[in-house]
Amino acid sequence: MNTQTPAAVHVDRYVAMRFLPMLFSHDYVRAEYNVFLCALSVDGVQERLYGSTGSSALDGLETLMGFDLYEWWQPRPENYFGRLTKPLICAALTGEGLTGKASDAAKMKKGDAAALAAAELAERRWLPSWLTPVAVTDAQNTVPDDLSDVA
């Protein structure tokens, strides 16, 4: 329930409307506000069906932006490798050509193998294959010069 008097509400609106243009008068504030509004309009849900991840509508946008998931999330023993079985940890190492480290990990306890995999694969900025971007073809990434062809 609003406990303000109608006059107080009117004064609050007046103050807000008077200072709102000053708030957005700086270019960086206007740019941040535009980025915020654009971010609200992006729908980035990507589904994993039948054991594989298809291409997403955001793949082209991620490529254009130079988005790198590794800057935001790194597989560590606590958040990824510790939840895998030892054969999957060894498969990740083998997949990156670290067969010697994979055989070492097979002889270790699971926690030690997870720590080894995290340390070795961090040097290569490794991500699970289902988190790596799908290659965007030029046909998907181009915009027609003449929009009259688009119907």
N, C-alpha and C positions, 0 to 999 in steps of 0.2 A: 504494500500500500504506500502510495506517495504521500509523504507528510508535508511537503513543501506547499506553500501558498501559490496561487496562480501568478502572483507578481514575482515571486522568487524564481519560479520556473522560467518566466519570461526573461528575467535578468540573466539567468544561467545560459539560456539560448542566445541572448544578445552577446554575452561575453564570448561564448564559443564561436559564434559566427564572425565576431570582430577579429579574433585572434587566429582563427583557422587559416586565412590566407597568409598570415605572417609565418605560420608553422610550415607551410608548403612553399614558401618563397625561395628557399634554398634548393639548388638543383639536386644535391645529394639526397635530401629528404624526399623530394619528388620522385627521384629514381628508385629509392628504396620502397616507396609506396607503390610504384608501378610494378616492381618485382614482386611485392607481396600480393598484389591483385592477380598478376599472371600466375603465381604459384597456386593460388586458390582455384584456378581454372584447369590445372593439369590433373588428369586422372591417370595414375601410374600403376594400377593394379595389374599384376602379371600372374597368370595361373600356371601351375605345373600339372599337366595332365598326362597320364599314362607313362610316368617315369621320365618325361622330358619337358623342357620349357620351350615354348614356341617363341616366335619373335613378338616383340611388344611394340605398341604404337609409340613408345618413348625411345626406341633404339636410335632413331635418327636424331632426336633432340639431344640425347646423351652424347652422341658422336659430335654433333655440332658444338655443344658446350664444352667438349673435352672432359666430360665427367669421368672420374676414376673412383670406383667404389672402394678401392684399397685405401684411399685417403680418409675414408669414413669408417671403415671396418676392416680389421685384420684378424685372420683366424689364429686363435691362441689356444693353449691347452684348456683354459676355463670355458671358453665359449664355443669351441668347435672340436678340436682334436680329442679332447677328453671324452667326448660323447660318441666317438667312432670306435669301432672294433679295431683290434690290432691289424687284421688283414687289410682293412680300408686305409689305415694310416700308412702301412707299407705300400699299398697301391698308389697313394698320393705321392710318396717319395719316388717310387719307380716311374710313375708317369712324368716326373720332371728329370728323369735320367740319373737319379741318385740311388742306383741299385745297391751300392755298398752300404749306404746309410739305411736303406730299407732292410737289408739283411741284419744290420746291427739292431734296428728297431724291433725286428721279429724276435730277437733274443732277450729283449728288455721287458720289464713290467710295463703295463699299459700307460701309466702316468709318465714314466720316463720316456717311453716311445712318443707320447703326445708332445712332451717338451722338446724332444729332439726334432720332431717334424716341424713344430712351430718355429724353432730357431733356424733350421735349414731352409725352410720354404719362405721365411720372412725376407731373406736376402734376395730372393727372386720375385718378391711382390706377388706371390702365388695366391690365387683364389680358386675355390672349387669351380669346376666347369660350368655348373648351373648358375653361377653368379657372374660369369664373364659375359661381356656384351656379345651379341650376335653380330657378325660382320654385316654392315649395311652396304647394299649394292648402290651403284651410282644411279640406277633407275629409281630407287626409293628415295634418294637424297636430292633429286633435282626438282626444280620448280620450272614449269613451262614459261617461256618468254612471253607468249601470247595467251592470255587467260581466256580468250574467246573460244579456244579449243576445249576448254574444260566445261563439261555440261553435266 
